[in-house]
Amino acid sequence: MTEAAPVDLEAAFHRYRRRLHVHCYRMLGSFHEADDAVQETWLRAWRGRGRFDGRNLSAWLYRIATNVCLDQIRAHRRRSPALGGMDEVPWLQPYPDHLLDEVAADPEGEVVERETIELLFVAALQALPARQRAVLIARDVLDWSAAETAGLLGTTVTAINSALQRARAGIREILPGRRSEWAREASPEEEELLERFIRAHEELDHVAALAIASEDIRVTMPPDLARFDGIQRLRPLLDRAFGEGRDGDWRLVATRANRMPAAASYLRRPGDTRFRPFKLDVLRVDQGKVVEITTFGAALFPMFGLESRLG
């Protein structure tokens, strides 16, 4: 390579960084672990720059990133939960929409489709064996050919086709049968439900909160493995949040994660003059109701560009 090649590689990596980050996020299910994986990808790319033949930089970087993720999964010894165990994904984290938009803003980037980034899909991916996960992402998300995917993973087209068949079967066991009908982008219905969700919290209105919830609503709180199924299980949570013994008053800010509506909750405790970060709720909406709420801790607020406190 010429003397200018390292500078060119650095510029190219910067251009691909967000795409690689989203790829690693799908592989690992964690925003922060994707950070580590992308950093390791850069280190390996830099160290191996002398072996790069100058052709298809994108494929070369994706291959490095995929192998980094596979190594990271092996190092954690984690972890392919049994099929159907997608609720037991304590490392799951959300991905801010404004960062997903960086991929689409790149002239060479692809649109990050909702059905390939929704929390339910990312969680389901974690239930697949790691190499099947990599094959499914390459073939069905990145739209790579079997030959390209074989090159990515250093195997044969026959092996790729076999792994893809098993991965698709595994995903079908986990995801709702109506997945093909999920909305691909934000809808006015979702925005209205998010507004009602926010208003119910700020007004401490049990009735309004229950009115937008489906009968079989599910609430999960990674990394806690607790799961609340059904509207009756939701009632005690609302009593704790809205009742006389509540921890304080609420103010919520609308945001988006994984192409889904979300709300950042700030709590003002008795005696305090400020609303402080408390939780982030990501909502899945179906047929005019909130069917799932995934609740994350306030430590994620900075990556969403959210305020550290509200007056």
Residue pairs with C-beta under 8 A, 6 or more apart in sequence:
1 49
1 50
1 52
1 54
5 49
6 46
6 49
9 45
9 46
9 49
9 52
12 57
12 61
13 42
13 45
13 61
15 106
15 108
16 57
16 58
16 61
17 38
18 99
18 102
18 103
18 106
18 109
19 103
19 106
19 109
19 110
20 38
20 41
20 61
20 62
20 65
21 34
21 35
21 38
21 99
22 34
22 95
22 100
22 103
22 112
22 117
23 62
23 65
23 66
23 137
23 142
24 33
24 34
24 37
24 38
24 41
24 65
24 68
24 69
25 31
25 34
25 95
25 122
26 116
26 117
26 122
26 125
26 137
26 141
27 34
27 37
27 66
27 69
27 70
27 73
27 125
27 130
27 133
27 134
27 137
28 34
28 37
28 69
28 72
28 73
28 91
29 89
29 91
29 92
29 93
29 122
29 123
29 125
29 126
30 91
30 92
30 93
31 93
31 94
31 95
31 300
31 303
32 93
33 72
33 91
36 72
37 65
37 68
37 69
37 72
38 65
40 68
40 72
41 61
41 64
41 65
41 68
44 64
44 68
45 52
45 60
45 61
45 64
48 64
52 60
59 148
59 151
59 152
62 138
62 142
62 152
63 151
63 152
63 153
66 134
66 138
66 152
66 153
69 130
69 134
70 130
70 131
70 134
73 79
73 130
74 130
78 91
79 126
80 126
80 127
80 128
80 129
80 130
81 88
81 89
81 126
81 127
82 127
83 127
83 170
83 173
83 174
84 127
84 173
84 174
85 127
86 120
86 123
86 124
86 126
86 127
86 174
87 123
87 220
87 225
87 227
88 225
89 123
89 126
89 127
89 222
90 222
90 223
90 224
90 225
91 126
91 222
91 223
92 119
92 122
92 123
92 126
92 222
92 294
93 222
93 296
93 300
94 119
94 257
94 258
94 262
94 280
94 282
94 294
94 296
94 300
95 117
95 257
95 258
96 255
96 256
96 257
96 303
96 304
96 305
97 255
97 256
97 257
97 258
97 259
98 256
98 304
98 305
99 303
100 112
100 117
100 258
100 259
102 109
103 109
103 110
103 111
103 112
104 110
104 111
104 112
110 142
112 259
113 184
113 259
114 182
114 183
114 184
114 185
114 258
114 259
114 260
115 121
115 179
115 182
115 184
116 140
116 141
117 258
117 259
118 182
118 258
118 259
118 260
118 284
119 257
119 258
119 260
119 282
119 284
119 294
120 175
120 176
120 284
120 292
121 175
121 179
122 258
124 171
124 174
124 175
125 133
125 136
125 137
125 171
126 133
127 170
127 174
128 136
128 167
128 170
128 171
131 153
131 163
132 163
132 164
132 166
132 167
132 170
133 167
134 152
134 153
135 149
135 153
135 160
135 163
135 164
135 167
136 164
136 167
136 168
136 171
138 144
138 148
138 149
138 152
138 153
139 146
139 149
139 160
139 164
140 164
140 168
144 152
146 157
146 160
146 161
146 164
147 157
149 160
150 156
150 157
150 159
150 160
153 160
182 286
183 190
183 285
185 259
186 256
186 259
186 261
187 285
189 285
189 288
190 260
190 261
190 283
190 285
191 261
193 212
193 261
193 283
193 285
193 288
193 289
193 290
194 254
194 261
194 262
194 263
194 283
195 254
196 208
196 211
196 212
197 209
197 212
197 252
197 263
197 281
197 283
197 290
198 252
198 254
198 263
199 205
199 208
200 206
200 208
200 209
200 212
201 209
201 241
201 242
201 250
201 252
201 263
201 265
202 249
202 250
202 251
202 252
204 241
204 242
204 246
204 249
204 250
205 242
206 235
206 238
206 239
206 242
209 234
209 238
209 242
210 231
210 234
210 235
210 238
212 289
212 290
213 231
213 234
213 289
213 290
214 231
214 286
214 287
214 289
214 290
214 291
215 230
215 231
216 229
216 230
216 231
216 291
217 229
217 230
217 231
217 234
217 289
217 290
217 291
217 292
217 293
218 227
218 228
218 229
218 291
218 292
218 293
219 227
219 228
219 233
219 234
219 237
219 292
219 293
219 294
219 295
220 226
220 227
220 228
220 292
220 293
220 294
220 295
221 294
221 295
221 296
222 294
222 296
228 234
228 237
240 246
241 250
247 267
247 269
248 267
248 268
248 269
248 270
248 272
249 267
249 268
249 275
250 265
250 266
250 267
250 268
250 275
251 265
251 266
251 268
251 275
251 310
252 263
252 264
252 265
252 266
253 263
253 264
253 266
253 306
253 307
253 310
254 261
254 262
254 263
255 262
255 263
255 264
255 280
255 304
255 306
256 262
257 280
257 282
257 304
258 282
260 282
260 283
260 284
260 285
261 282
261 283
261 285
262 280
262 281
262 282
262 283
263 280
263 281
263 283
264 277
264 279
264 280
264 301
264 304
264 306
265 277
265 278
265 279
265 280
265 281
266 275
266 276
266 277
266 278
266 309
266 310
267 275
267 276
267 278
268 274
268 275
268 276
269 276
273 311
274 309
274 310
274 311
275 309
275 310
275 311
276 298
276 309
276 310
277 298
277 301
277 306
277 308
277 309
278 298
279 295
279 296
279 297
279 298
280 295
280 296
280 297
280 298
280 300
280 301
280 304
281 293
281 294
281 295
281 296
282 293
282 294
282 295
282 296
283 290
283 292
283 293
284 290
284 291
284 292
284 293
284 294
285 291
301 307
301 308
302 308
